[in-house]
Amino acid sequence: ESGSSWAFETAMDVDAVSTTCPNCHLVVVEAKAQDIRDYQSAERTAYRLGANQISNSWAEFWSFKKRDFNFPGVAVLGATGDDGYLGGAYSTPEPASFPSVTAVGGTSLMQAPTSAPNARGVQETGWVAGSSACTSEPQPAWQVGDGSHCKTRSVADVSADANPASGLYVYCSCSSTLKGYTGGGTSLATALTAGYYGLLRSLGMDVGIGGSAWAYHDAAELNAITSGDNLSSNGTCTVTALCHDTPGGSYSGLTGVGSISGAVIAGLPGIA
């Protein structure tokens, strides 16, 4: 869609996917306007053009048709949003809440202190603004017993860096003065994860199986997030596992079953 804010969003998404997966073939599909029909049409167009991963770096509280986000063998990803814990019952950001879509939450990255070094060189926690919720969608079989305590589908499923403080520096010609910006939000996390899924697919992993099911079947390919919460703007959390990452690294609504892991993709062409 046209407009300076969407121009930056598009630039960030392309930069994020190509940063994660420099050998991926990227197709940019722009909706004519910011409304349901045009978004759904853009989604179908991406599938028709042969996309294996479809990244949706936006979250709306509309009533989309689920069939327009459900394609055989394709990993459809959607941002959970940047509004923290959504609170109450059945807050449903779309398309992330659909069982056919992998809902991507956010994390924060900080350099690991010299007093507590680790193999990754960074500390990763749940991002305070990343959205999480019990949704109004039925609970998929792969989420039963995930620890969220929702009787319905919960979001997120997976996560990646979303904090603008540790975000991606993006070039965009959308401003006549400033060409470089630091991008963040679950928009960034979704695009990074889409590129990561492209890498996993090149390793023969079927990331497009059963909607968001892959992350739960192969959580060992992800980083366990053990601390962080998203309560700063929304007060008391009624479902603890939706709002807090835990020392055990089990499921949380904030970061799902884990964040994207560079250790899994070491040695692939074009990846340092």
Contacts in CASP RR format, 6 or more apart in sequence:
PFRMAT RR
TARGET T0000
AUTHOR 0000-0000-0000
METHOD contacts of the structure
MODEL  1
ESGSSWAFETAMDVDAVSTTCPNCHLVVVEAKAQDIRDYQSAERTAYRLG
ANQISNSWAEFWSFKKRDFNFPGVAVLGATGDDGYLGGAYSTPEPASFPS
VTAVGGTSLMQAPTSAPNARGVQETGWVAGSSACTSEPQPAWQVGDGSHC
KTRSVADVSADANPASGLYVYCSCSSTLKGYTGGGTSLATALTAGYYGLL
RSLGMDVGIGGSAWAYHDAAELNAITSGDNLSSNGTCTVTALCHDTPGGS
YSGLTGVGSISGAVIAGLPGIA
1 30 0 8 1.000
1 31 0 8 1.000
1 32 0 8 1.000
1 33 0 8 1.000
1 34 0 8 1.000
1 38 0 8 1.000
2 30 0 8 1.000
3 174 0 8 1.000
4 174 0 8 1.000
4 175 0 8 1.000
7 172 0 8 1.000
7 173 0 8 1.000
7 174 0 8 1.000
8 170 0 8 1.000
8 172 0 8 1.000
8 174 0 8 1.000
8 181 0 8 1.000
8 183 0 8 1.000
9 57 0 8 1.000
9 58 0 8 1.000
9 187 0 8 1.000
10 28 0 8 1.000
10 30 0 8 1.000
11 170 0 8 1.000
11 171 0 8 1.000
11 172 0 8 1.000
11 174 0 8 1.000
12 57 0 8 1.000
12 168 0 8 1.000
12 170 0 8 1.000
12 172 0 8 1.000
12 181 0 8 1.000
12 183 0 8 1.000
12 184 0 8 1.000
12 187 0 8 1.000
12 188 0 8 1.000
12 191 0 8 1.000
13 55 0 8 1.000
13 57 0 8 1.000
13 187 0 8 1.000
13 190 0 8 1.000
13 191 0 8 1.000
14 26 0 8 1.000
14 28 0 8 1.000
14 191 0 8 1.000
15 168 0 8 1.000
15 170 0 8 1.000
15 171 0 8 1.000
16 168 0 8 1.000
16 188 0 8 1.000
16 191 0 8 1.000
16 192 0 8 1.000
16 195 0 8 1.000
17 24 0 8 1.000
17 26 0 8 1.000
17 55 0 8 1.000
17 191 0 8 1.000
17 192 0 8 1.000
17 194 0 8 1.000
17 195 0 8 1.000
18 24 0 8 1.000
18 26 0 8 1.000
19 168 0 8 1.000
19 192 0 8 1.000
20 191 0 8 1.000
20 192 0 8 1.000
20 194 0 8 1.000
20 195 0 8 1.000
20 196 0 8 1.000
20 199 0 8 1.000
20 260 0 8 1.000
21 195 0 8 1.000
21 196 0 8 1.000
21 198 0 8 1.000
21 199 0 8 1.000
22 270 0 8 1.000
22 271 0 8 1.000
23 202 0 8 1.000
23 269 0 8 1.000
23 270 0 8 1.000
24 195 0 8 1.000
24 198 0 8 1.000
24 199 0 8 1.000
27 46 0 8 1.000
27 49 0 8 1.000
27 50 0 8 1.000
27 51 0 8 1.000
29 42 0 8 1.000
29 45 0 8 1.000
29 46 0 8 1.000
29 49 0 8 1.000
30 42 0 8 1.000
31 38 0 8 1.000
31 39 0 8 1.000
31 41 0 8 1.000
31 42 0 8 1.000
32 38 0 8 1.000
32 41 0 8 1.000
36 62 0 8 1.000
36 63 0 8 1.000
36 64 0 8 1.000
39 60 0 8 1.000
39 64 0 8 1.000
40 64 0 8 1.000
40 65 0 8 1.000
40 68 0 8 1.000
43 54 0 8 1.000
43 56 0 8 1.000
43 68 0 8 1.000
43 69 0 8 1.000
43 76 0 8 1.000
43 95 0 8 1.000
44 68 0 8 1.000
46 54 0 8 1.000
47 54 0 8 1.000
47 71 0 8 1.000
47 74 0 8 1.000
51 74 0 8 1.000
52 73 0 8 1.000
52 74 0 8 1.000
52 75 0 8 1.000
52 198 0 8 1.000
52 201 0 8 1.000
52 208 0 8 1.000
53 74 0 8 1.000
53 75 0 8 1.000
53 76 0 8 1.000
53 77 0 8 1.000
53 194 0 8 1.000
53 195 0 8 1.000
53 197 0 8 1.000
53 198 0 8 1.000
53 201 0 8 1.000
53 207 0 8 1.000
54 71 0 8 1.000
54 74 0 8 1.000
54 75 0 8 1.000
54 76 0 8 1.000
54 77 0 8 1.000
54 194 0 8 1.000
55 77 0 8 1.000
55 78 0 8 1.000
55 190 0 8 1.000
55 191 0 8 1.000
55 193 0 8 1.000
55 194 0 8 1.000
55 195 0 8 1.000
56 69 0 8 1.000
56 76 0 8 1.000
56 77 0 8 1.000
56 78 0 8 1.000
56 79 0 8 1.000
56 95 0 8 1.000
56 96 0 8 1.000
56 101 0 8 1.000
56 190 0 8 1.000
57 78 0 8 1.000
57 79 0 8 1.000
57 186 0 8 1.000
57 187 0 8 1.000
57 188 0 8 1.000
57 190 0 8 1.000
57 191 0 8 1.000
58 78 0 8 1.000
58 79 0 8 1.000
58 187 0 8 1.000
59 78 0 8 1.000
59 79 0 8 1.000
59 80 0 8 1.000
59 81 0 8 1.000
59 93 0 8 1.000
59 94 0 8 1.000
59 96 0 8 1.000
59 131 0 8 1.000
59 186 0 8 1.000
60 93 0 8 1.000
60 94 0 8 1.000
61 91 0 8 1.000
61 92 0 8 1.000
61 93 0 8 1.000
61 94 0 8 1.000
62 94 0 8 1.000
63 94 0 8 1.000
64 94 0 8 1.000
64 95 0 8 1.000
64 98 0 8 1.000
66 98 0 8 1.000
66 100 0 8 1.000
69 76 0 8 1.000
69 95 0 8 1.000
69 98 0 8 1.000
69 100 0 8 1.000
69 101 0 8 1.000
70 76 0 8 1.000
70 98 0 8 1.000
70 100 0 8 1.000
70 211 0 8 1.000
73 206 0 8 1.000
73 208 0 8 1.000
73 209 0 8 1.000
74 208 0 8 1.000
75 102 0 8 1.000
75 194 0 8 1.000
75 197 0 8 1.000
75 201 0 8 1.000
75 207 0 8 1.000
75 208 0 8 1.000
75 211 0 8 1.000
75 214 0 8 1.000
76 95 0 8 1.000
76 100 0 8 1.000
76 101 0 8 1.000
76 102 0 8 1.000
76 211 0 8 1.000
77 101 0 8 1.000
77 102 0 8 1.000
77 104 0 8 1.000
77 190 0 8 1.000
77 193 0 8 1.000
77 194 0 8 1.000
77 197 0 8 1.000
78 95 0 8 1.000
78 96 0 8 1.000
78 101 0 8 1.000
78 102 0 8 1.000
78 103 0 8 1.000
78 104 0 8 1.000
78 190 0 8 1.000
79 93 0 8 1.000
79 96 0 8 1.000
79 103 0 8 1.000
79 104 0 8 1.000
79 105 0 8 1.000
79 185 0 8 1.000
79 186 0 8 1.000
79 187 0 8 1.000
79 189 0 8 1.000
79 190 0 8 1.000
80 93 0 8 1.000
80 96 0 8 1.000
80 103 0 8 1.000
80 104 0 8 1.000
80 105 0 8 1.000
80 106 0 8 1.000
80 130 0 8 1.000
80 131 0 8 1.000
80 132 0 8 1.000
80 133 0 8 1.000
80 155 0 8 1.000
80 156 0 8 1.000
80 186 0 8 1.000
81 93 0 8 1.000
81 96 0 8 1.000
81 105 0 8 1.000
81 130 0 8 1.000
81 131 0 8 1.000
81 185 0 8 1.000
81 186 0 8 1.000
82 129 0 8 1.000
82 130 0 8 1.000
82 131 0 8 1.000
82 162 0 8 1.000
82 185 0 8 1.000
82 186 0 8 1.000
82 187 0 8 1.000
83 129 0 8 1.000
83 130 0 8 1.000
83 131 0 8 1.000
83 233 0 8 1.000
83 234 0 8 1.000
84 128 0 8 1.000
84 129 0 8 1.000
84 130 0 8 1.000
84 131 0 8 1.000
84 132 0 8 1.000
84 230 0 8 1.000
84 231 0 8 1.000
84 232 0 8 1.000
84 233 0 8 1.000
84 234 0 8 1.000
85 131 0 8 1.000
85 132 0 8 1.000
85 133 0 8 1.000
85 230 0 8 1.000
85 231 0 8 1.000
85 234 0 8 1.000
85 235 0 8 1.000
85 237 0 8 1.000
85 242 0 8 1.000
85 243 0 8 1.000
85 254 0 8 1.000
86 93 0 8 1.000
86 131 0 8 1.000
86 132 0 8 1.000
86 133 0 8 1.000
86 234 0 8 1.000
87 133 0 8 1.000
87 234 0 8 1.000
87 237 0 8 1.000
87 238 0 8 1.000
88 133 0 8 1.000
88 134 0 8 1.000
88 238 0 8 1.000
89 134 0 8 1.000
90 133 0 8 1.000
90 134 0 8 1.000
90 135 0 8 1.000
90 136 0 8 1.000
90 152 0 8 1.000
91 133 0 8 1.000
91 134 0 8 1.000
91 135 0 8 1.000
92 133 0 8 1.000
92 135 0 8 1.000
92 136 0 8 1.000
92 137 0 8 1.000
93 103 0 8 1.000
93 131 0 8 1.000
93 133 0 8 1.000
93 135 0 8 1.000
93 155 0 8 1.000
95 101 0 8 1.000
96 103 0 8 1.000
96 104 0 8 1.000
96 155 0 8 1.000
96 156 0 8 1.000
97 103 0 8 1.000
97 133 0 8 1.000
97 135 0 8 1.000
97 136 0 8 1.000
97 137 0 8 1.000
97 153 0 8 1.000
97 155 0 8 1.000
98 137 0 8 1.000
99 137 0 8 1.000
99 138 0 8 1.000
99 140 0 8 1.000
99 153 0 8 1.000
99 211 0 8 1.000
99 212 0 8 1.000
100 210 0 8 1.000
100 211 0 8 1.000
100 212 0 8 1.000
101 211 0 8 1.000
101 212 0 8 1.000
102 157 0 8 1.000
102 158 0 8 1.000
102 193 0 8 1.000
102 197 0 8 1.000
102 211 0 8 1.000
102 212 0 8 1.000
102 214 0 8 1.000
102 215 0 8 1.000
103 155 0 8 1.000
103 156 0 8 1.000
103 157 0 8 1.000
103 158 0 8 1.000
103 212 0 8 1.000
104 156 0 8 1.000
104 157 0 8 1.000
104 158 0 8 1.000
104 159 0 8 1.000
104 160 0 8 1.000
104 186 0 8 1.000
104 189 0 8 1.000
104 190 0 8 1.000
104 193 0 8 1.000
105 127 0 8 1.000
105 130 0 8 1.000
105 131 0 8 1.000
105 132 0 8 1.000
105 155 0 8 1.000
105 156 0 8 1.000
105 158 0 8 1.000
105 159 0 8 1.000
105 160 0 8 1.000
105 162 0 8 1.000
105 186 0 8 1.000
105 189 0 8 1.000
105 190 0 8 1.000
105 254 0 8 1.000
105 255 0 8 1.000
105 256 0 8 1.000
106 126 0 8 1.000
106 127 0 8 1.000
106 130 0 8 1.000
106 156 0 8 1.000
106 159 0 8 1.000
106 160 0 8 1.000
106 161 0 8 1.000
106 162 0 8 1.000
106 163 0 8 1.000
106 185 0 8 1.000
106 186 0 8 1.000
106 189 0 8 1.000
106 254 0 8 1.000
106 255 0 8 1.000
106 259 0 8 1.000
107 124 0 8 1.000
107 125 0 8 1.000
107 126 0 8 1.000
107 127 0 8 1.000
107 159 0 8 1.000
107 160 0 8 1.000
107 161 0 8 1.000
107 162 0 8 1.000
107 163 0 8 1.000
107 189 0 8 1.000
107 225 0 8 1.000
107 255 0 8 1.000
107 259 0 8 1.000
108 124 0 8 1.000
108 125 0 8 1.000
108 126 0 8 1.000
108 127 0 8 1.000
108 128 0 8 1.000
108 161 0 8 1.000
108 162 0 8 1.000
108 163 0 8 1.000
108 165 0 8 1.000
108 166 0 8 1.000
109 122 0 8 1.000
109 123 0 8 1.000
109 124 0 8 1.000
109 161 0 8 1.000
109 163 0 8 1.000
109 166 0 8 1.000
109 167 0 8 1.000
110 122 0 8 1.000
110 123 0 8 1.000
110 124 0 8 1.000
110 125 0 8 1.000
110 166 0 8 1.000
111 121 0 8 1.000
111 122 0 8 1.000
111 123 0 8 1.000
112 118 0 8 1.000
112 120 0 8 1.000
112 121 0 8 1.000
112 122 0 8 1.000
112 123 0 8 1.000
113 123 0 8 1.000
116 123 0 8 1.000
119 263 0 8 1.000
120 223 0 8 1.000
120 263 0 8 1.000
124 161 0 8 1.000
124 223 0 8 1.000
124 225 0 8 1.000
124 259 0 8 1.000
125 225 0 8 1.000
125 227 0 8 1.000
125 228 0 8 1.000
125 245 0 8 1.000
126 159 0 8 1.000
126 225 0 8 1.000
126 227 0 8 1.000
126 228 0 8 1.000
126 229 0 8 1.000
126 230 0 8 1.000
126 245 0 8 1.000
126 254 0 8 1.000
126 255 0 8 1.000
127 159 0 8 1.000
127 162 0 8 1.000
127 163 0 8 1.000
127 185 0 8 1.000
127 230 0 8 1.000
127 254 0 8 1.000
128 228 0 8 1.000
128 229 0 8 1.000
128 230 0 8 1.000
128 231 0 8 1.000
128 232 0 8 1.000
129 162 0 8 1.000
129 163 0 8 1.000
129 185 0 8 1.000
129 230 0 8 1.000
129 232 0 8 1.000
129 233 0 8 1.000
130 162 0 8 1.000
130 185 0 8 1.000
130 186 0 8 1.000
130 230 0 8 1.000
130 254 0 8 1.000
131 155 0 8 1.000
131 156 0 8 1.000
131 186 0 8 1.000
131 230 0 8 1.000
132 154 0 8 1.000
132 155 0 8 1.000
132 156 0 8 1.000
132 230 0 8 1.000
132 242 0 8 1.000
132 243 0 8 1.000
132 252 0 8 1.000
132 253 0 8 1.000
132 254 0 8 1.000
133 154 0 8 1.000
133 155 0 8 1.000
133 242 0 8 1.000
133 253 0 8 1.000
134 148 0 8 1.000
134 150 0 8 1.000
134 151 0 8 1.000
134 152 0 8 1.000
134 153 0 8 1.000
134 154 0 8 1.000
134 239 0 8 1.000
134 242 0 8 1.000
135 150 0 8 1.000
135 152 0 8 1.000
135 153 0 8 1.000
135 154 0 8 1.000
135 155 0 8 1.000
136 152 0 8 1.000
137 152 0 8 1.000
137 153 0 8 1.000
138 152 0 8 1.000
138 153 0 8 1.000
139 150 0 8 1.000
139 151 0 8 1.000
139 152 0 8 1.000
139 153 0 8 1.000
139 154 0 8 1.000
140 153 0 8 1.000
140 211 0 8 1.000
140 212 0 8 1.000
140 213 0 8 1.000
142 212 0 8 1.000
142 213 0 8 1.000
142 216 0 8 1.000
142 217 0 8 1.000
143 150 0 8 1.000
143 153 0 8 1.000
143 154 0 8 1.000
143 216 0 8 1.000
146 154 0 8 1.000
146 216 0 8 1.000
146 251 0 8 1.000
146 257 0 8 1.000
147 241 0 8 1.000
147 250 0 8 1.000
147 251 0 8 1.000
148 154 0 8 1.000
148 239 0 8 1.000
148 241 0 8 1.000
148 242 0 8 1.000
148 251 0 8 1.000
148 252 0 8 1.000
148 253 0 8 1.000
149 239 0 8 1.000
149 240 0 8 1.000
149 241 0 8 1.000
149 242 0 8 1.000
150 239 0 8 1.000
150 242 0 8 1.000
154 242 0 8 1.000
154 253 0 8 1.000
155 253 0 8 1.000
156 253 0 8 1.000
156 254 0 8 1.000
156 255 0 8 1.000
156 256 0 8 1.000
157 212 0 8 1.000
157 215 0 8 1.000
157 216 0 8 1.000
157 256 0 8 1.000
157 257 0 8 1.000
158 193 0 8 1.000
158 212 0 8 1.000
158 215 0 8 1.000
158 222 0 8 1.000
158 255 0 8 1.000
158 256 0 8 1.000
158 257 0 8 1.000
158 258 0 8 1.000
158 259 0 8 1.000
158 260 0 8 1.000
159 189 0 8 1.000
159 193 0 8 1.000
159 225 0 8 1.000
159 254 0 8 1.000
159 255 0 8 1.000
159 256 0 8 1.000
159 258 0 8 1.000
159 259 0 8 1.000
159 260 0 8 1.000
160 188 0 8 1.000
160 189 0 8 1.000
160 190 0 8 1.000
160 192 0 8 1.000
160 193 0 8 1.000
160 196 0 8 1.000
160 259 0 8 1.000
160 260 0 8 1.000
161 167 0 8 1.000
161 168 0 8 1.000
161 184 0 8 1.000
161 188 0 8 1.000
161 189 0 8 1.000
161 192 0 8 1.000
161 259 0 8 1.000
162 184 0 8 1.000
162 185 0 8 1.000
162 186 0 8 1.000
162 187 0 8 1.000
162 188 0 8 1.000
162 189 0 8 1.000
163 184 0 8 1.000
163 185 0 8 1.000
164 182 0 8 1.000
164 183 0 8 1.000
164 184 0 8 1.000
164 185 0 8 1.000
167 182 0 8 1.000
167 183 0 8 1.000
167 184 0 8 1.000
167 188 0 8 1.000
168 182 0 8 1.000
168 183 0 8 1.000
168 184 0 8 1.000
168 188 0 8 1.000
168 192 0 8 1.000
169 180 0 8 1.000
169 181 0 8 1.000
169 182 0 8 1.000
169 183 0 8 1.000
170 180 0 8 1.000
170 181 0 8 1.000
170 182 0 8 1.000
170 183 0 8 1.000
171 179 0 8 1.000
171 180 0 8 1.000
172 179 0 8 1.000
172 180 0 8 1.000
172 181 0 8 1.000
173 179 0 8 1.000
192 260 0 8 1.000
193 260 0 8 1.000
196 260 0 8 1.000
196 262 0 8 1.000
196 265 0 8 1.000
197 207 0 8 1.000
197 208 0 8 1.000
198 207 0 8 1.000
199 265 0 8 1.000
199 268 0 8 1.000
199 271 0 8 1.000
200 207 0 8 1.000
200 221 0 8 1.000
200 264 0 8 1.000
200 265 0 8 1.000
201 207 0 8 1.000
201 208 0 8 1.000
202 268 0 8 1.000
203 264 0 8 1.000
203 265 0 8 1.000
203 268 0 8 1.000
205 214 0 8 1.000
205 218 0 8 1.000
205 221 0 8 1.000
206 214 0 8 1.000
207 214 0 8 1.000
208 214 0 8 1.000
209 217 0 8 1.000
215 222 0 8 1.000
215 256 0 8 1.000
215 257 0 8 1.000
215 258 0 8 1.000
216 257 0 8 1.000
219 257 0 8 1.000
219 258 0 8 1.000
221 261 0 8 1.000
221 264 0 8 1.000
222 257 0 8 1.000
222 258 0 8 1.000
222 259 0 8 1.000
222 260 0 8 1.000
222 261 0 8 1.000
223 258 0 8 1.000
223 259 0 8 1.000
223 260 0 8 1.000
223 261 0 8 1.000
224 248 0 8 1.000
224 249 0 8 1.000
224 258 0 8 1.000
225 245 0 8 1.000
225 249 0 8 1.000
225 252 0 8 1.000
225 254 0 8 1.000
225 255 0 8 1.000
225 256 0 8 1.000
225 258 0 8 1.000
225 259 0 8 1.000
226 245 0 8 1.000
226 246 0 8 1.000
226 247 0 8 1.000
226 248 0 8 1.000
226 249 0 8 1.000
227 245 0 8 1.000
227 247 0 8 1.000
228 244 0 8 1.000
228 245 0 8 1.000
228 254 0 8 1.000
229 237 0 8 1.000
229 243 0 8 1.000
229 244 0 8 1.000
229 245 0 8 1.000
229 254 0 8 1.000
230 243 0 8 1.000
230 254 0 8 1.000
231 237 0 8 1.000
231 243 0 8 1.000
237 243 0 8 1.000
237 244 0 8 1.000
241 250 0 8 1.000
241 251 0 8 1.000
241 252 0 8 1.000
241 253 0 8 1.000
242 252 0 8 1.000
242 253 0 8 1.000
242 254 0 8 1.000
243 252 0 8 1.000
243 253 0 8 1.000
243 254 0 8 1.000
244 252 0 8 1.000
244 254 0 8 1.000
245 252 0 8 1.000
245 254 0 8 1.000
245 255 0 8 1.000
246 252 0 8 1.000
249 258 0 8 1.000
251 257 0 8 1.000
265 271 0 8 1.000
END
